[in-house]
């Protein structure tokens, strides 16, 4: 019986693994979570950039598991805040804050900022690491503007605050399939698909 090539997603969150199943459609491999690979615990993100954090997670988990591993790091960068929250996006409103609390904290900081200075971008960097330590990076960006009030019930994180001006909707108002086409993570994953196919063709995904 032939075993499908496997790719480890460096996350214990099955929702994130499910999201990557959507983003990596067309790539003939089985996606595993950390739990599937028998890996417990989170990897500390001690880097100073998206690429460093993604690399730390991908290299560590690839070495532990023996599988080619995908890890990502992403964040929101707001023009008026000098690029904040950036790599600190998940902890911007403090450890344990909910998505709604993070959005509220961000909007409070911007309440006196006029529309023309509310430009922002989402950034995602994917690191693909082999068990022997080879790392390939894929970067995606999405440009928009921060609204004054959150809109939309889809998505997660800062999606309800991030307006796509050319569409007139926030990221949280987009259907999932459309979000996957235009989002920072979707754009990074589109590049990652070709890298993963190369690993599969070379027999490096076991």
C-alpha positions, 0 to 999 in steps of 0.5 A: 500500500502506498503512503501519501507524502506527509507535511507537518504543520507546526501547530497544535490548533486543528483549526489552523491545520484545516485552514491550510488544507484549504490553502494548499488544495491541489498539493497531494500530501497529507497534512499533520498537526503537532498532535498527529506527530506526537509533539507536545508543547509550543515552540517559543517564538523568540525571533525579532522578525516574522521570518525568524519566528517561522524558522524557529518553529519549522526547524525545531518541529522538523528535527523532532518529527522527521517530517518536512514542516511548515510554520508561519508567523504573521502580523498587522502593521499600521502606518500611524503606529510606526509599524506596530503591532507587527510581530507582537500582534497576538500579544498587543493587548496583553497575554490572554486577550481575546480577538475582540479585545485586541481589535478594541485596543488597536482602535482605541489607539487610533481613535484620533487618527484621520482616515488618510493615515490609517493605512496598514498591511497584513504580513505572513511569512511561511518557513518550510524546513526539512529535517536536515535544516534546509529552510525556504521562505514564502512571504505574502502581504495584503494592503488595506486601511483600519476602520473606526468600528469593527465590521464582519463576523468571519475570520479572526484576529484583526480581520474585522478592523482591516478594510480592503478599499477596492472591495469596500469590505473588511477581511471579516466580511469576505467569504472564506474562499475569497479571503484565501485568494487575497489574504497575506496568508493565502498569497504566501501559501500560493508560493509555498504550494510550488515549494512543497510540490518540489519536495514531493517530486524529489521524494523529500516528503515521506 
